[in-house]
Structures are given as structure tokens and as C-alpha cells.
Amino acid sequence: MTNDTICAVSTAPGIGGIAVIRVSGPRAIETIDRHWNGRQLSSVQSHTAHLGTINDTDGQLLDQCIATVFRAPHSFTGDDVVELSVHGSRWVQRRLLELLTESGCRLAEPGEFTRRAFISGKMDLAEAEAVADVIASNSRAAHRIAVNQMRGGFSRRLASLREQLLELTSLLELELDFSEEDVEFASRQRLIDIAREIQREVTRLHQSFTAGAAIKDGIPVAIVGATNAGKSSLLNAILGDDRAIVSNIHGTTRDTIEETIELGDYQFRFIDTAGLRDTSDEIERIGIQRSRQAIARARIVIFVTDSTLPIDIDEISETTHANDDCNDNRHIILALNKSDLPDSRTEAPPIGLEFNTVHLSAKTGAGIDTLRDTLIRCADTEAGNADEDILVTNARHAQALGNATRSIARVTDGLTTGLPGDLVAQDLRETLTHLGEITGDISTTDILTTIFSRFCVGK
């Protein structure tokens, strides 16, 4: 229902300096006024804040607070909204919610405030989902992408694509309506050119999900190499903490170890893997298999090798592409460890190795800052120019774009091969449907329920 009044604590659970209780609905202002001692809120202007007190049912002071009033339709939800900033006492929060529910409010469901904003047309579905991404963002880059989407950057790009698709559809429909007349509304080559332009952009958006998801969730970095090359020592040096067990015994690391750290604008998820080698130890073999899986998922691979030993090109190539699912666009960093030793190699790597090469010592810390800078540069390449371009970070959006990519490809092929216009028009309608699923132009109750159920209560 959207005609009832809901309430919830919108700040994080626990004790803090203040807590914000949000109330939204047709009776929001009236309900607060019942317990409010101060300027009557029903008489104040929208977007104004007022100091007063909330009284309990027996007339006793519950708390001094600030009430901020937002009148419909100029509010987040489109309904009347009052936000009460009270002291962060858990008891005050709990008792205030009890007062509100006793006065006719209903406790909000997860994401219900944002869902009401979507229903009232304040934002489309992609923008609504970006609200949750902004809240959950754990790096500057992830926050920048989410804010751009929340402000409608992604939605405007999709709207432009829909306009092109509608133009193409209208030209085809006219062609069908006047098929018996000797009239040409657009050349077949123009139709093909429009379809190809749409296909390129939809494909680019779909392919951007790999980089977008990595930035949103933390860029996965696999630290790989032979046993005893210094992988665990390198992880500890990057983190500045003794996270991984280090010893000179081969096979010490038998499973993957994951840690996160923020470097520059990005969060990185480092995965210290078991050394890849032939072994009869069953537990170590399981660890090596997990290492190969980690390499397959990684966007950046740091291959650690002992700089006192010759570089084995075949070993590096086999290790960094240890799975058929590996992405050829991954970034490879060759970390020549143990550079503090007198017999370490100092010359450049062999010609033909298209890697970022860093000379370092995990033991002394030499070269670690250079490695961090290299990681940031790799992440910059992943992100591209996210301020001006669009990176898809949502798996639901990626799935819809994947479906749209396939249907628009059929449109291009159909126009190129001379397929009847009615069949091409059907694929065009499918493409419009898939893109409409992203913004909520085409949606179902089940989809909306699933999406907003993942939001925190109070948002």
C-alpha cells in the first residue's frame, strides 16, 4: 500500500550522537503533531527544520529533537515526510517508534521509502538501485559510479538507446504499413547503420560489467607463483600486517587467503594463493586447485618470482592463464622479489613479455610503493573515465543487457540478410523490453519485491 503512513529508523543500528526516524505518508505531519511540543508542524513550510520536544503519552518529555518537514510532492518519496533527529539512545528510538505505531503508523519494510520514490516517479528503477549502491560503496571509485547512476547518468544513456530503437521500429512499421505502395521511408543501409550503432553501445555496456563489478565489490588481485617465491611475505608487505604465515618450507600456504585494502580511489581484494607445483599431498592439491580458480576470477595477477633465479616465460604464461575461462584482458604484474640479495637480476625482462615489471623486496619493503602505484594504474585502466562514461555494476542490469545484445544482433543480421520486416520488428520489440526491465518501464511485482527487499530498513 502507498496510501498509509510508514516509519523507520534511517540511521545505522546502535548508539550514536543522533538517530534519524523517518515518517512518510499522507498522515505523517498530523501524526508527529500529536506528540510534538513546539511550532505546529502542519503550519510550517516545506524543507524547514524546527526545534522542539517529543512527549510520551503521559505528557512526560521523551526527547528534545529537530523535526525536518518535506511536503508532498517535493520530497524523497513524493508523500509528506518528516525526519526526526533525536538523541541516539536505543530506548528513545524504540519508544518513539512505539508512539508512532500506536498513533497509526506502520513499520516500514526494507527499501520501502525508496520503493515509494520509484512508484511516485521520483526516480526510475536503475536510479533507485543506485541508492543502495551509494550506501554500500566502499571506495571513492565505487561511490563515484553509484552517484553517477543515482543522478540518472545510466538512465539517460538507456533513454537515448530507446529513442534510437523507437526510431528504427517506427521506420520498419511504416515500411510494413505501406509495403504495397512504392514509397521508401528510409534506405535499408540507414536502418542497418542505426541498428549497428545501437548494437555497439549495448554490447559495450554489457561488457563493462566485468570492470564495474570489480570496482564495486573490490578489484580481485591474485598473488601467484612457485612455492617459496615470497607470495605470503609480499601480501604482508602490501597490507602492512602479518596476515599470512611465512616460512621457508615449501607448501606452507595450503589454501587461499583473502584480505582487502584501499589504495588510491579503489578497494583491492588480495588473494594469496598456494604455490603451484606437482604434489602428492591431497590437502595441498585442493589448495592448488582453489588457487587456479582464484586466478580465473582475478582482474589483476601478480606473478611473484625469485629474482635470483632465471625467468621462466612458459611458467609465467601457464600460471597466469591457468584456466580456460581466464580473461585475456587481465593485468599481469611481474614482481621480481628478493631484490635485496646481491645476486638478484636487475636487467629488464625478456622482450615479448607484456607485463608491468616491479623489482622489490618483500623482506625490506623496497619497491612496495612502486607496486602499489602499479596496482592503481591497472585499476585506472579498468575504470576508464568513469566520470564521463558508464560502467555497469549491477548483475540484473548485466543480464538484461546481455539479452538485449543478443536480440539487437538478430536485428542487425535480419536487416543485413533481408529478413522480412515483421520478424525484424519482433526482435526490436524484444530489445526494447530488455532495456525497459532495467529502468522499470517494464517490471513485475515479484521483481520489485526482490530488488527492494535487499535495501536496509529506513531507506
N, C-alpha and C positions, 0 to 999 in steps of 0.2 A: 504494500500500500504506500502511496505517496501523499495521502491526504491526512495522515496522522502526524503527531509530533514526536520526534525521537531525541534521545540524549545519550551522551557517552563521554568518558574521559578521553581527551585527544592527545594528552601528553603521555610519555613513556611510563610504564608501571613503576611504582616505588616512591621513595620520599625525595622531594626536591624543594627548591625555593618556592616555586609556584606549580600549580596544576591547572590545566585549562579544561573546563567542562563545556562541551558544545551542545547546543539545543537548536533543533531545526524543525520547522513545520508551521502550519497556519496558526497554532496557538502558542508559539514559542515565547513571544513577548508577554502575552497575557499570563502564562504560567509562571514566569520569573517574577512578574509584578506582585504575585500573591505573597511572595516571601521576601520582597525587596524593600529595604528601608533607605530611601534616597529619592532622587528625582524620578518621577514616574516614567518608566521606560516607554510606555505606549505613546508618550507625547514628544519624545526626542527624535532628532533627525537621524537618518541612516548614516552609518560609518562614523559614529561618535562613541567615545568611551566615557564612562561615568563611575565615580567612586561612590560606594555605598556599602551596606551590610546585608547579609542574608540571615534571616531569623528562622529559628526552628518553629515547629507547630505550636509550641507552648509560649512563643514570643521571645524566647531567650536567644541571645546572639549566637549564631553558628560561626560566622567568619566575616571579616571585612574583605571586600574584593572589588574588582573592577569589572563592570559589565560593558562589553562592546556590542553595539547593535548594528545589524545589517538588514535592511528592509528588502523584501521581495520587490522586483525580481533581481535587484542588484546585489546578489550575494553568491557565495560559492555554490550553494545547492539550488538557487532560484527561489527558495522559500524564505520566510523570515528566519533569521539566525541570530542567536545571542550566544556570545562566548564569555563565560565567567572565569576570570583569573583569580583563583583562590590560593591560599597557602597550601603547600604540598603535603600536608598531613593526610595519611591514608584514611584516617577516621573521618576527616572533613569531606574528602572525596566520596567516601562510601555513603555518609549520611546525606550529602547533597543529592546524590543520585536517588536515594530512597525518597527524599522530599519530592523530587521531580516526578518519579513514577507514581507516588501517591496522589499527585496532582493531575495525573492523566497522561504523562509522557510514557513512551515505550523505550526500553533499552535498544540502542541501535545494533544492527547486525554488522559483521565485518564488512568494511567497504561501503556501507550504506549511504554515507554522506556523498561520496564520490559517485556512487551509482545514481543518486538523485540528481547530481550535477549533469550526468550524462543524459538521463531521461528528460530533463528540462532543457536540453540543448545547449548547456553551458560549455560543453566540450564533447568531442567525439570519443569513440572507444579507445583509439590509439592514444589520444591525449590523456584519457582517464588512467590507462595502464601506466603511462609515464609518471603519474603522480606517485605510484608505488615504487617505481624505479628511482625517482628522486630521493625518496625516503631511505631506500636501501642502498644508495650509491656509496661506495667505499673508497673512491678515489676522485681526483679532480676531473680526470678524463671521463669516467663513468657518469659523474654528475653533469658535466657539460653536455653529453649526448642526451641524457634524460631530460634536462631542461629544454634543450632544443626541440625534443619531441613533444614535451608538455606545452610548449608555446606554439605548437602547430607546424613545425618545420616538416616533419614526415607527412602529416596530413595534407599539407599544401602540395607536396610532391605527388601524392596519390591523387589528389583532386585534379592536378594537371594531366596525369595519365588518364583519368576517367574522361576528361574533356576530349582528349585525343581519341579515346576509344569510342565515345559517343559520336564524334565527327565521322569516324570510319564507319560506324554502324549506320548512321543516317544516310551516308552516301551509298552504302550497299542496299539499304532498304529502298531508297529511291530508284536504284537500278532495278530492283526486283519489281517495284510497283509499275515501272514504265518499261518493262522488259520487251513489250510488244511494240513500243514506239522507237523510232530512230533518233533517240536522244542519249547523249553521253554526259553525265554529270561530273565525272572525274575519270581521268585516264587510269587504266589498270596499274600503270607504273607508279602513279601518285599514291594509289591505295597501298601498293607494296612498300613504298618508301615510308609511309606513315606507320604501317604495321612493323616494319623493321626498326624504326626509331623507338616505338613502344617496347618491342621485344628487347632491345639493347638495355633500356633503362630498367625494366622489370628484372632482367637477368642480373644486372649489376646490383640492384637492391638485394636480390636473393643471395648472391654470392658474398655480400658484405656481412652476412650474419656470422660467418666464422670469426672475422675480426671483431665485430661488435659484441658478440657473446664473450669473447676472450677479455675484452676491456671491461665489460660489465661485471663478470664473475672473477676476474683476476687472470692475467695472462699466464698460461701454463708454461713453465720452463723446466725441461728435463735435463738433469746433470748426469751425463753418461760417460762411459769409458771403461777401460780394463780395470781389473781389481788392483787395489793399492796404488792407483794413479793420483789419489788425493781428492776424490769427489766429496767425501764427507767433510774433510778439512776445508774445502772450498765453500761448501754450504755454510759451515760455521763462520767462516770469514765474512761471507756476504751478509749474514744475519747479525754478525757481531755477538754471537752467543754460541755456547757449546751445545747445540741441539742434537747433533749426530755423534754416535760413538766412533772414535778414531783409534785405529791401531795399525800396526804393520803386518797383521795377519790377513792373508788373502781370504775374501769371503766374509769379512766382518759384517758388512751390511747385507742382510738376507731378505729384506723387504723394502718397499719404497717408503720414504719419509717425506712428508709434505709440510711446508711452512710458507707463510705469506709475509710479504714485506712491501712497503710502499716506497717506490723510487720515482722521483720526479712527479709527473701527473698520474702515474699508473700504480696499480697493485699487481704484484707478480706472485704467482703460486709456484714455488720451487719444489721440485720432486727429486730427491736424492735417490738414485736407483742402485740396485745391486750390480756389482761388476759383471759384465758379460763374459762368460768363459764356459768351456765344457766342464761339467762336474757330475759326479755320481751321487752327490748329496741331494736327496729328494727335496728337502726344505729350501735349499739354495736354488734348485732348479725352478721351484714355484716362484721364488723371488725374482729370478731372471725373466720368467715369463711375464710377471707383472711389470718389470722394467720395460720390456718390449711394448706392452700395452701403453705405458706412460709415454714412451717415445712417440707412439702413434697419435696420441692426443695433444702433444706439445706443439705450441706455435714457435717456440724457441728451443733449440737444443744446444747445450753447452757440452762439447766433447772435451773431456779433460785427459790430457796425456802427459806423461813424464818427459820433460824437455831434455833430459839427459839421454833419452833413447831416440832411435830413428823414428820418423813419422811414417806410419803405415797407412797409405792412402786408401787401400782396399778396406782396411779395418774401419776407418772413419766412415767411408761410404756405406758399408754394410751396417754399421751400428746406427747411424743417423737415419737410415731408411730400413729399419728393422721390421717393417710391416708393410704389406702391400697397400694398406689404407693410408700410408703416410702422404702428407700434403707436400708437393714439391715446392710450394711457396713458403715453407717454414724457413726460419732464420737459423743458420748454423754459426756458432761461435767456437773457434778452436782455442782452447785455453791451454797454453804451454806452461804447465805447473813446474814448481821446483826451480824457478829461475834464479834462486839464491845460491844454488850449488855451482861450484866452479866449472864443472864440465857440461853445464846446460847449453843448449843450442841458442844462438842469438840471431841466426840468419833468417830471412823471410821464408815462409812455407813454399813448397814446390809450386811452380806455375800450373794453373789449371784448377787449383783449389779455390773456389769462390766462397770463401769463408771470411768472417771477421776474426782476426787473429789477435790474441792478447797474451803477452808474456807476463806471468805473475808468479807469486809465491804465496800459497795459502798459509804457509807457516809464518812468514814475516808480515804479510799484508801488502807487500809490494804489488802494484798492478790491480788491486781490488777496485779502487776508484775508477780506473780505466774500464774495467769490466762492467761496473755499474753504469757508466756513461754509454757503453756499447749497448747494454740492455735497453736503455731509454731510447737510443736511436732506433733500435729494432722496433720498439713499441710505437714510436712516432711513425714509422713506415706502415705499421699495422693500422694505425688510426687514420692515416692520411691527413686531410684537412677537415677534421670533424666539425669545426666551427661553421664551415660553409657547405659541407656535404652531409649526406645522411648515411648513418650506419645502423643497420637493423640489429636489435639486441634481444628481441622477443621471439621465442620459439614458435608461438602461434602465428605471428606475422610471417616468419620464415616459411612455415608450412603453406600458408595461403599464397605467398609469393612464388613458392615452388610450383603450386598448382597453376597459378596464373602464367608462369613461364612456359609450362607445357601447352596450355591452351592457346596462348598467343603465338607459339611456334607453329601450331597447327594452322592458325590463321595465315601466317606468312607463307607456309608451304601451300595452303589451299589457293591463295591468290596467285602464287608463282606458277602453279601447275594448272590453273584454270578450273579449279573446283567450282561447282555451282554455288551461286551467291547465298542461297538459303542455308547450305551446310557451313559455309564460312561464317555467316551471321550467328549460327548457333555457338560456334567456338568463341566468337566475340562476346556473346552474352555470358558465357561461362567465365571469361576473363574478367568482365565487369563484376560478376558475382563474387569471385575470389578476392578481388581488391576491396569490394564493399564489405566483406567479412572483417577486414582489418579495422576499418573506421566505425563499424557498427551500423552502416547503412543497410546491411543485411545481417540479421542476427537472430538467435533464438533465445528463449528464456533460459534454457539449460546452459548455453554458452555464457550468458551474462552472469548467471549464478555462480558458475565455476570461477570466472575471472575475479569477481568482486569478493568471493569468499576467501581469497588469498590476501586481501588487504588487512591491515590491523584495524581493530575496533577503534572508532573515533575518527576514522579517515574515510 
